[in-house]
């Protein structure tokens, strides 16, 4: 028997080769797993960018909890917040759409209506929320006059929404 024939027919050599190949594959898969985990840590994704609090706009737009009866999901922003909101936003923009907006990064008025919608819902649904429904509506109307006042109020409401339970 030649050396070449022995290497293919010898069961211990075949077993060692399979074992080495298996070990190599396991190491490769573990390495790939580390790469995908580290890549996910540096790349924000849908799950990582959303707030998980019970008072945030994301929470209210997810429909995990029933909305207060005073403000149904399909109520329009203009009917709930008044005529000044009608001038700034689409006439048919619903509260559900306002809470779920994704264009609030560069548009301060979009951020304002998003945070104000969550604040209004929290004022009805959360006993210890710092603002009443009347205050939220009034503050929104007052903040619509300039980008600076809209920025300040959106930040205040965002902090209140994130701090709330």
C-alpha positions in Angstrom: 0.0 0.0 0.0 1.3 3.4 -0.9 1.5 6.3 1.4 -1.2 8.1 -0.5 -3.6 5.2 -0.3 -2.9 4.9 3.5 -3.8 8.4 4.3 -7.3 8.1 2.7 -8.1 4.7 4.1 -6.7 5.1 7.6 -9.6 5.9 9.9 -7.6 7.7 12.5 -6.3 10.2 9.9 -9.8 10.7 8.5 -11.1 11.3 12.0 -8.3 13.8 12.8 -9.0 15.7 9.6 -12.8 15.9 10.3 -12.0 17.0 13.8 -9.7 19.7 12.6 -12.2 20.9 10.0 -15.0 21.0 12.6 -12.8 23.0 15.0 -11.9 25.4 12.2 -15.6 25.9 11.3 -16.6 26.5 14.9 -13.8 29.1 15.3 -14.9 30.8 12.1 -18.6 31.0 13.2 -17.6 32.3 16.6 -15.4 35.0 14.9 -18.3 36.0 12.6 -20.6 36.2 15.6 -18.2 38.6 17.4 -18.0 40.7 14.2 -21.8 41.1 14.0 -22.2 41.9 17.7 -19.5 44.5 17.6 -20.9 46.0 14.4 -24.3 46.3 16.0 -22.9 48.1 19.0 -21.5 50.9 16.8 -24.4 51.1 14.3 -27.6 52.4 15.8 -30.6 50.5 14.8 -34.3 50.7 15.2 -34.3 49.0 18.5 -31.4 51.0 19.9 -32.7 54.5 19.0 -36.2 54.2 20.5 -36.9 55.2 24.0 -38.6 52.6 26.1 -40.4 54.8 28.6 -44.1 54.6 29.1 -44.6 58.3 28.4 -42.6 58.9 25.2 -44.1 59.6 21.7 -42.7 56.2 20.6 -44.6 54.4 23.3 -47.9 56.1 22.5 -47.4 55.5 18.7 -46.8 51.8 19.4 -50.4 51.4 20.7 -49.3 49.2 23.6 -51.7 51.0 25.9 -55.2 52.3 25.1 -55.3 56.0 24.6 -57.3 58.2 27.0 -60.9 58.6 25.9 -60.5 62.4 25.9 -58.2 62.2 22.9 -58.9 59.3 20.4 -56.0 58.2 18.2 -57.7 59.5 15.1 -58.3 63.0 16.5 -56.6 65.7 14.4 -53.9 68.0 15.7 -55.9 71.0 14.5 -59.1 70.0 16.4 -57.2 69.1 19.6 -54.7 72.0 19.7 -56.7 74.7 17.9 -56.5 77.0 14.9 -52.9 78.0 15.4 -51.9 74.4 15.0 -54.1 74.2 11.9 -51.9 77.0 10.3 -48.7 75.1 11.0 -49.6 71.5 10.4 -51.6 69.5 7.9 -55.3 69.8 8.6 -55.7 66.0 8.6 -52.6 65.2 10.7 -53.9 62.8 13.4 -52.5 62.5 16.9 -51.3 59.0 16.2 -49.4 60.2 13.1 -48.0 63.1 15.1 -46.7 60.8 17.8 -45.1 58.5 15.3 -43.4 61.1 13.2 -39.8 60.3 12.1 -39.0 63.7 10.5 -38.4 65.5 13.8 -34.6 65.5 13.7 -34.3 68.5 11.3 -37.8 70.0 11.7 -38.3 71.6 15.1 -42.0 72.0 14.6 -42.4 68.3 13.8 -40.5 67.6 17.0 -42.7 70.0 18.9 -46.0 68.4 17.8 -44.6 65.0 18.5 -43.6 65.8 22.1 -46.7 67.9 22.6 -48.9 65.0 21.6 -47.2 62.7 24.0 -47.4 65.3 26.7 -51.1 65.8 26.1 -51.7 62.0 26.4 -49.6 61.8 29.5 -51.5 64.7 31.1 -54.7 62.6 30.8 -53.2 59.2 31.5 -50.5 59.8 34.2 -51.5 61.2 37.6 -48.1 62.6 38.4 -47.4 64.2 35.0 -46.1 67.8 35.6 -48.4 69.5 33.1 -52.2 69.6 32.8 -53.9 69.1 29.4 -54.8 72.8 29.3 -51.1 73.8 30.0 -49.8 71.5 27.2 -52.3 73.0 24.7 -51.5 76.6 25.7 -47.8 76.0 25.6 -47.9 74.5 22.2 -49.9 77.5 20.8 -47.5 79.9 22.4 -44.4 78.0 21.0 -45.6 78.1 17.4 -44.6 81.8 17.1 -40.9 81.1 16.5 -38.3 78.3 16.0 -36.5 79.3 19.2 -39.6 79.0 21.4 -40.5 75.8 19.6 -37.1 74.4 20.4 -37.3 75.3 24.1 -40.7 73.8 24.6 -39.9 70.7 22.6 -36.9 70.1 24.8 -38.9 70.8 28.0 -41.7 68.4 27.0 -39.1 65.8 25.9 -37.5 65.8 29.3 -40.9 65.6 31.0 -42.0 62.7 28.8 -38.8 60.8 29.4 -38.8 61.3 33.1 -42.4 60.2 33.5 -43.5 56.7 34.5 
